[in-house]
Amino acid sequence: MLQFCGGPDGPLGWRVARTGRPAITLREGPDVQKFPMTAEGLARLQEELRQLKAEERPAVIRAIAEARAHGDLSENAEYHAARERQSFIEGRIGELESIIPSVEVIDTSKMSGDQVRFGAYVTVVDEETEDEKTYRIVGAFEADMKAGSISISSPLAKALIGKKVGASVEVPAPGGARVYEIAGVRFV
């Protein structure tokens, strides 16, 4: 959903706000906010946009037409569900259409070394539990904790950026600060 924002204390612009995703402010001109992203992340967003426009949108339009044919719309659950789905699809299309042009692709294929940077796969060891995990540091709109990708703006990524293999970092957590040792850094 686009909302106009700004005023005496901030820049005027349009903001896309969706639950569970970072809010972005859209402006025109040289100070347009760019979002770092890997090429894979951009490809996933572009494919999602294509699928929403080419497959999901037409399917929900057909579902609405079919539900309308059943008669009384005020008590038609299929109609209301299809309209709700249509609202979600249109909102997500708008969100993707505003994010994709603002993406700055970071080519991680030419990166190397043992210092943590955007796009790195970082293996960390929890110094208290000895649990070892590997995360990839990516942009905010492509982060997926289940897939092992964390946003560059997350507390863990912020603590890791710029550090080298062997360094220990302290990360604030709800249950108290956690300390991790960087066991490995690799770029793909």
Buried (B, 14 or more C-beta within 10 A) or exposed (E): EEEEBEEEEEEEBBBBBBEEEBEBBBBEEEEEEEBBBBBBBBEBBEEBBEEBBEEBBEBBEEBBEEBEEEEEEEEBEEBEBBBEBBEBBBBBBBBBEBBBEBBEBBEBEEBEEBBBBBBBBBBBBBBEEEEEEEBBBBBBBBBEEEEEBBBBEBBBBBBBBEBEBEBEBEBEEEEEEBBBBBBBBBBE
